[in-house]
Amino acid sequence: MQIVWIIIILSAIGLISGVLIFLVNKYLPREPESLKKAEQVSENLPGYNCGACGYPGCFAYAQAVAKDKNVITTNPCTSVMQDEQMLKGIENALGVKLDLSQMNKKAVVCCYGVTEKLGDYEGIKTCTSANNVIGGFKKCPYGCLGLGDCIPVCPQKAIEIDKERNIAVIDPEKCTGCGLCVSECPKNLIELVPAESNIVFRCHYTQLKDIPGREKCDEGCLHCRKCYKACEYDAIIWNKEKGIPEFDFSKCEMCGECIKVCPHGRLIEFCNVCPSKKEKAAAKK
């Protein structure tokens, strides 16, 4: 009889456990699909938590990517772009085919660096500190201060200070487009552009109300719109708020007309280009 009772009790426990498991599985909320997908994406990220993508960590980035697939293109992880296995893992997790040409970026400094100094700066030698003192020590309120806050954050050592112009310059061959330097610039002068960009604009002066004692440098954008009017391919968009041109690199044919008509020709210059466009531009000359 004891054996019979043991069998009955164990069977009852098993039956009750089975019913409880069924009820839990049916009525308790399941793991959100986005969280499951975020975990899959996270498994294919480097785990550095460097913040270069614009998010506080790799899992936060994975969550953003899981909710919006476009994030992987607008805020690419440079480590993923250089690792074929991680890239394929994310493609499988998202069910997409990623185009590296749309993700690959380079950083450029939007300043030519010929503005005069207001005086000698004797404070803490960082751009952030200098910017906190009446917006910096240069006449142009949008000019690069050249104290190199961006240099130590660059993992590729792609940034140095041009001693002649006293501004930061970025080596496009070394730059991987991680974006860490972008957030370090207190003047917001560093921008990420597609790696195959063929034109770069070297000014960031915004048309605002006059600032006493401050003015753009002699080589700054005149807001004349000549480059905008000269482009036959609709590759230049005029930003009315900032009063400066912006470029649609996918439409640019490298005809060079914008460079020719710019009163300060050095503001617009050819950048790194893919061979096909370079050859095409040379053939037009």
Secondary structure, DSSP 8 states (H G I E B T S, - for coil): -HHHHHHHHHHHHHHHHHHHHHHHHHHS----HHHHHHHHHHTTS------TTSSSSHHHHHHHHHH-TTHHHHS--HHHHT-HHHHHHHHHHHT----HHHH-EEEEE-------BSS---S-SSHHHHHHTTT-SBSSTTS---S-TTTTT-TT--EEEETTTTEEEE-TTT-----HHHHH-TT--EEEEETT--EEE-------S--TT----TTS-----HHHHH-SSS-EEEETTTTEEEE-TTT-----HHHHH-SSGGGEEE----HHHHHHHHHH-
